[in-house]
Amino acid sequence: MQYHLLTLGCAKNVADSDGIGAILDQVGITPVDKAGDAEILIVNTCGFLQASRQESLDALRNLGDKKRPDQLLIAVGCLISRYGAGVQREVPAVDAVIDAGRWLALPRLIHYLKSRDETGPRDWLTEAYQDLPLEQLSARSIVEQLPRAARGPSAYLKIADGCDRLCTFCIIPAIKGSHHSKPADAIIDEARQLVSQDVKEIVLVAQDTTAYGWDLQKQHDALAPLIERLCTEVDGLRWVRLMYAYPGHVTPRLIETMAHFPQVVHYIDVPLQHAHPETLMRMKRPNVDITRKMLDSLRAAMPDIAIRTTFIVGFPGETNEEFQALLDFLDEQQFDRVGIFEFSQEEGTPAATLPDQVAAKTKKYRRDQAMAHQQKISLAKNKSWVGKELDVLVEGVGDGVSIARSYRDAPEVDGIILVNKELPIGEFARVKITSASEYDLMGK
C-alpha cells in the first residue's frame, strides 16, 4: 500500500509526521507525493487556533471530495485530540480519526479499515486496538518510541510534549495534556538515527523546550546537559538549534552551554508574546524585566546571536499605550526575526472570557502596523551582512541557483539565502553576501 501525508501546523507536527512515516515504512506502507497515487490519505491536523482548525477541516474536505472508493481518509493529530467526533460529523468522508500521540496504532487501524465488513459495526477504536497493549497508546509513552525517517538535511527532534504553563490565551494544555519529557537516552538514539540518514542539523522542539527534564529529574536545568550529550555523543552532527524556549527559564548554564559548543548555532527562539507589564500580567507571562535580563545575558555570551520571537496584538484590554510599548520594545531590542499574530478568542481559555475584547479591525490594524515596524528593523539587520561571509546549509537547487540557510535562519519560518550557483544539497558552503531584502539574503 501507499500513503499520502499532509502535515499542517507547527514544527512539532512535522516531527510527528516524520515518526508516522517511519512507522508506516516499517510495515511496508510507502509514501507518495500525489494524493491520487495513494490508497491511504492522512492529514496531520492542527487545532491550535480557529484559523488553523478551519484550515485542517478545509484540507480534509478537499481530499474527501476527490477521494475514490478504494481510498481511505484518516485524520490524525491535535485537532482530533480535542474535536475528533466533531471532525467526522463535519467531514463525513473521513473514515477514521486518531488522537495525537497514538501513532503506533496507525498500521493496525489501517489494516482494520481495509479488512472490515462494510455492513458491520464502525467501532474501529475497540476492534483495531483490542490486542494492542494500552501503554502503546498513551501520549506519555509514545513520545519515547517513535522511530524517525529523515526527509532532508535538517530535522526537527521533539524532546517533550504537553505543557504545564498557564498562559491565559493558549489551548495547548487542553489538547496535549501536561508536560512530559522524552528520556535523554531515547533522544540521543533518535539523533543518531537522523545523522545516519545524512541529517546535518537537528532542531530541538517542544511546547516548552526549557521545561525539559523537570518531570524526569525534578530539576530546572536539564536542557543544558542534554545539549552537552548531543554535542559530545552524536558523531557527525553539525548544527543544533533551539526553538520554543520560555523566557523565564533560559538559565545561565543553558546560555553557557550554547556559547561553549560549536555545534550549537547562535540562535534561539523565545516567544515573548508582549512587552507591556499589564498585558503580560493578563497573559500570565513573565515580566518584561525578566525578559530584558535574559536577552542581555544571551547577547553578552554570544554577541552574534540571532533572536527570534513572536508577539500577540489585540489581547483583551490592550490599550493604545500598551500597543505602543510593544513597538518601542521592537525598537529597543532589534530582534532578528519576529512573528506578529492577532489574538484569537479560543474556547476554553481564560482569555476568551476576559472583558474589553479588542475589535477585529483594530487587531488587524495593529498587526499590520507592527509587521511594518519590524520589517524596517529586519531590513537594516540583513543589510548589515552585505559584504560579509556566512556558512550555509544547502537545501535546494534549480536554474543555476541554490537555496540555503545560515545559522540565523530556522527551517520554514525564517529567511533563506539565494546563492548564484548550484551546490550539493545537504552540504555546507561558504557564501559572501551581496544584497539583502527584509527577509532574505543573496550571495555568491
C-alpha positions in Angstrom: 0.0 0.0 0.0 1.0 3.6 -0.5 0.1 6.7 1.6 0.0 10.4 1.1 0.6 12.5 4.2 -0.4 16.2 4.5 1.1 18.0 7.5 -0.4 21.2 8.9 0.6 23.4 11.8 3.9 23.7 13.7 7.3 22.1 13.8 6.1 19.7 16.4 3.7 18.3 13.9 6.4 18.0 11.3 8.4 15.9 13.8 5.3 13.7 14.4 4.8 13.2 10.7 8.3 12.0 10.3 7.6 9.5 13.0 4.3 8.5 11.4 6.2 7.9 8.1 8.8 5.8 9.8 6.1 3.6 11.4 4.3 3.1 8.1 7.6 2.3 6.3 8.3 -0.4 8.8 5.1 -2.3 7.8 5.7 -1.8 4.1 3.3 1.2 3.5 5.3 3.7 1.4 4.9 7.4 0.8 3.9 9.1 -2.5 3.8 12.8 -3.3 0.4 12.9 -5.0 -2.8 12.1 -3.3 -4.2 10.5 -6.4 -1.5 7.8 -6.3 -2.2 6.7 -2.7 -4.6 4.2 -1.2 -4.4 5.9 2.2 -4.8 9.7 2.7 -3.6 11.1 6.1 -3.9 14.6 7.3 -1.9 15.6 10.4 -4.1 18.4 11.7 -3.6 21.4 13.8 -6.1 22.5 16.5 -4.2 25.5 18.0 -6.3 28.4 16.7 -9.7 28.9 15.0 -7.9 29.6 11.7 -5.7 26.5 11.9 -8.8 24.4 12.7 -10.6 25.8 9.7 -7.5 25.1 7.5 -7.5 21.5 8.7 -11.2 21.0 8.0 -10.8 22.6 4.6 -7.9 20.2 3.8 -10.0 17.2 4.8 -13.0 18.3 2.8 -10.8 18.9 -0.3 -9.3 15.4 -0.1 -12.7 13.9 0.8 -14.3 15.5 -2.3 -11.7 13.9 -4.5 -11.5 10.6 -2.7 -12.0 7.4 -4.7 -14.0 4.4 -3.3 -10.7 2.5 -2.9 -9.1 5.2 -0.8 -9.1 5.8 2.9 -9.1 9.2 4.5 -7.7 9.4 8.1 -7.5 12.5 10.2 -4.8 12.5 12.9 -3.2 15.0 15.3 -4.1 17.9 17.6 -7.5 18.8 16.1 -8.6 15.2 16.7 -7.4 15.2 20.3 -10.0 17.9 21.1 -12.7 17.7 18.4 -12.4 14.1 17.0 -16.1 13.3 16.9 -16.9 16.8 15.5 -14.5 16.3 12.7 -16.2 13.2 11.5 -19.6 15.0 11.6 -18.2 18.0 9.7 -16.4 15.8 7.1 -18.3 12.6 6.6 -15.7 11.4 4.0 -13.3 10.9 6.9 -13.1 7.1 7.5 -11.4 7.3 10.9 -9.7 9.7 13.4 -6.8 9.0 15.7 -5.5 11.3 18.5 -2.1 13.0 18.6 0.4 10.6 20.3 -1.3 7.3 19.3 0.8 6.8 16.2 1.9 3.2 16.9 -1.6 2.1 16.5 -1.9 3.5 13.0 -0.8 0.4 11.0 -3.4 -1.7 12.9 -6.1 0.9 12.3 -5.3 0.9 8.5 -5.4 -2.9 8.4 -8.7 -2.9 10.2 -10.3 -0.3 7.9 -9.1 -2.2 4.8 -10.4 -5.6 6.1 -13.6 -4.7 7.9 -17.0 -5.8 6.8 -18.7 -2.6 5.5 -22.0 -3.7 6.8 -20.7 -4.4 10.3 -20.1 -2.0 13.2 -17.9 1.0 12.8 -16.4 0.9 16.3 -12.9 0.7 14.9 -11.3 2.0 18.1 -12.3 -1.1 20.1 -11.7 -3.6 17.3 -8.5 -2.1 15.9 -6.9 -1.8 19.4 -8.3 -4.9 21.1 -4.9 -6.8 21.3 -2.6 -3.7 21.5 -1.0 -3.0 24.9 -2.6 0.1 26.4 0.9 1.5 27.2 1.5 1.8 23.4 -1.5 4.1 23.1 -0.6 6.8 25.6 0.8 10.1 24.6 3.2 9.9 27.5 4.9 6.7 26.3 4.5 7.2 22.5 7.0 10.1 22.6 9.7 7.7 23.7 9.0 5.1 21.0 8.7 6.8 17.6 11.3 5.8 15.0 12.4 8.6 12.6 12.7 8.9 8.9 14.6 11.9 7.7 13.4 14.0 4.7 16.3 16.3 4.2 19.5 17.7 5.7 17.5 19.3 8.6 15.2 17.6 11.0 13.0 18.5 14.0 13.5 16.4 17.1 10.8 16.6 19.7 12.3 16.4 23.2 9.0 16.7 25.1 5.3 17.1 24.6 2.4 18.8 26.5 2.7 21.9 28.6 2.3 23.0 32.3 2.3 26.7 31.6 -0.8 28.7 32.5 -0.9 31.2 29.6 -4.4 32.5 29.5 -4.7 32.6 25.7 -3.4 29.0 25.0 -5.3 25.9 24.3 -2.3 23.5 24.1 -2.6 22.0 27.6 -6.2 21.0 26.9 -5.0 19.3 23.7 -1.7 17.9 24.7 -2.0 17.5 28.4 0.7 18.0 31.0 4.4 18.3 30.1 6.2 15.0 29.6 9.8 14.7 28.6 11.4 12.1 26.4 14.2 10.3 28.2 17.7 11.6 27.3 18.9 8.2 26.0 15.9 8.0 23.6 16.7 11.5 22.3 20.4 10.6 21.7 19.3 7.4 19.9 16.9 9.4 17.7 19.6 11.9 16.9 21.9 9.2 15.9 19.2 7.7 13.6 18.8 11.1 11.9 22.5 11.7 11.5 22.9 8.2 10.0 20.4 9.4 7.3 22.6 12.4 6.4 20.9 14.9 8.6 23.3 17.8 9.3 21.0 20.0 11.5 18.8 18.9 14.4 16.2 21.5 15.6 15.1 20.8 19.2 11.3 21.4 19.7 8.7 21.0 22.4 5.8 23.2 23.6 8.5 24.5 26.1 12.0 23.1 25.4 13.3 24.8 28.6 11.0 22.7 30.7 12.8 19.6 29.5 13.5 17.1 32.3 11.5 18.8 35.0 9.3 15.7 35.2 12.1 13.2 34.9 14.8 14.7 37.1 12.9 17.2 39.2 15.4 19.8 38.3 15.0 23.0 36.4 18.2 22.9 34.3 18.2 19.5 32.4 18.2 21.0 28.9 21.8 22.1 29.1 23.1 18.6 30.0 21.0 17.2 27.2 22.6 19.6 24.7 26.0 18.7 26.0 25.3 15.0 25.3 24.1 15.7 21.8 27.3 17.6 21.1 29.6 15.0 22.6 27.9 11.7 21.8 26.4 12.1 18.4 29.2 11.9 15.8 28.6 13.9 12.6 26.0 16.3 14.0 27.0 19.7 12.6 24.2 22.1 13.9 21.9 22.0 16.9 19.2 24.7 17.0 16.9 25.6 19.9 13.3 26.6 19.4 10.4 27.4 21.8 12.3 28.4 24.9 10.4 30.0 27.7 11.8 33.5 28.7 11.8 32.8 32.5 13.7 29.5 32.1 16.7 30.3 29.9 19.2 29.6 32.6 22.8 30.8 32.9 24.0 27.2 32.4 22.0 26.9 29.2 23.5 30.1 27.9 27.0 29.0 28.8 26.4 25.6 27.1 25.1 27.3 23.9 28.1 29.6 23.8 30.6 26.7 24.5 29.8 24.0 22.0 30.5 24.9 18.3 27.7 22.6 17.2 25.1 24.8 18.8 24.2 27.6 16.4 24.0 31.1 18.0 20.2 31.3 17.6 17.3 31.0 19.9 13.5 31.2 19.5 11.8 32.7 22.6 8.1 33.5 22.2 7.7 36.7 24.3 4.0 37.5 23.4 4.1 41.1 24.6 6.2 43.8 26.2 3.8 45.8 28.4 3.7 44.7 32.1 -0.1 44.9 32.3 -0.6 42.9 29.2 1.9 40.3 30.3 0.1 40.0 33.6 -3.2 39.4 32.0 -1.5 36.8 29.8 0.2 35.2 32.8 3.6 35.5 31.1 7.0 36.5 32.6 7.6 40.2 33.3 9.5 42.2 30.8 12.3 42.8 33.3 13.0 39.1 33.3 13.0 39.1 29.5 15.4 42.0 29.3 17.8 40.3 31.7 17.7 37.1 29.6 18.3 39.0 26.3 21.2 40.9 27.8 22.8 37.6 29.1 22.4 35.9 25.7 24.0 38.8 23.8 26.8 39.1 26.3 27.7 35.4 25.9 27.1 35.3 22.1 27.3 38.8 20.5 26.4 37.4 17.1 23.3 35.6 18.4 20.1 35.7 16.2 17.0 36.0 18.3 13.6 35.1 17.0 10.4 35.8 18.9 6.6 36.2 18.5 4.1 38.7 19.8 0.3 38.8 20.1 -1.5 42.0 19.3 -5.1 42.8 20.3 -5.1 40.8 23.5 -8.2 41.7 25.6 -7.7 45.0 27.3 -4.7 46.1 25.1 -4.8 49.9 25.0 -3.1 52.1 22.6 -0.4 52.8 25.2 0.2 49.1 25.7 0.5 48.5 21.9 2.9 51.4 21.7 5.0 49.8 24.4 5.3 46.8 22.1 6.5 48.9 19.2 9.0 50.7 21.4 10.3 47.3 22.6 10.9 46.2 19.0 13.0 49.4 18.5 14.8 48.7 21.8 15.7 45.1 21.2 16.3 45.0 17.4 15.2 41.3 17.0 16.4 39.4 14.0 13.2 37.5 13.4 9.7 38.4 14.6 6.2 37.0 14.1 3.1 39.0 14.9 -0.2 37.3 15.5 -3.7 38.7 16.2 -5.2 37.4 19.4 -7.6 34.5 18.8 -10.5 34.0 21.2 -10.2 30.3 21.9 -13.0 28.4 23.6 -12.0 27.1 27.0 -9.2 29.6 27.6 -9.4 32.2 30.4 -8.6 35.0 27.9 -11.7 34.1 25.8 -13.9 35.5 28.6 -11.9 38.5 29.7 -13.6 41.9 29.4 -12.6 44.5 26.9 -12.2 42.2 23.9 -10.5 44.1 21.0 -12.3 44.6 17.8 -11.2 42.6 14.8 -10.4 45.6 12.6 -8.2 47.0 15.5 -6.3 43.7 15.8 -5.7 43.6 12.1 -4.5 47.3 12.0 -2.1 46.7 14.9 -0.7 43.5 13.4 -0.1 45.3 10.1 1.5 48.3 11.9 3.7 46.0 14.0 4.8 44.0 11.0 5.7 47.1 9.0 7.6 48.4 12.0 9.6 45.2 12.3 10.3 45.0 8.5 12.4 48.2 8.7 14.4 46.6 11.6 14.8 43.3 9.7 16.0 45.1 6.5 18.6 47.0 8.4 19.8 43.9 10.2 20.0 42.0 6.9 21.8 44.8 5.1 24.5 44.7 7.9 25.5 41.3 6.5 26.3 42.6 2.9 30.0 42.1 2.2 30.4 39.5 5.0 30.6 35.8 4.7 28.4 33.1 6.2 28.4 29.3 6.3 25.2 28.0 4.8 23.4 24.6 4.6 22.2 24.0 1.1 18.6 22.7 0.9 17.6 23.0 -2.8 18.9 23.8 -6.3 17.5 24.8 -9.7 18.1 27.1 -12.7 21.6 27.8 -11.6 20.7 28.9 -8.1 20.9 27.3 -4.7 18.5 27.8 -1.7 20.3 27.7 1.6 20.1 28.8 5.2 22.6 30.2 7.7 22.7 29.9 11.4 20.4 32.9 11.6 17.5 31.0 9.8 15.4 28.2 11.3 13.7 25.9 8.7 10.4 27.0 7.2 9.8 30.0 9.5 12.8 32.3 8.8 14.5 33.6 5.7 16.7 32.0 3.1 19.9 32.8 1.3 19.9 32.6 -2.5 23.3 31.6 -3.9 24.2 32.2 -7.6 25.5 28.7 -8.2 24.1 25.1 -8.0 25.7 23.5 -4.9 25.3 19.9 -3.5 22.1 19.6 -1.4 22.8 18.7 2.2 26.3 20.2 2.2 27.7 23.3 3.7 29.2 26.1 1.7 30.9 29.5 2.4 28.9 32.3 0.9 29.7 36.0 0.6 26.5 38.1 1.0 25.9 40.5 -1.9 22.5 42.0 -1.2 19.6 41.9 1.2 15.8 42.2 1.5 13.5 42.4 4.5 13.6 38.6 5.0 16.2 37.0 2.7 19.8 37.4 1.6 21.5 36.9 -1.7 25.1 35.8 -2.0 27.9 34.2 -4.1 
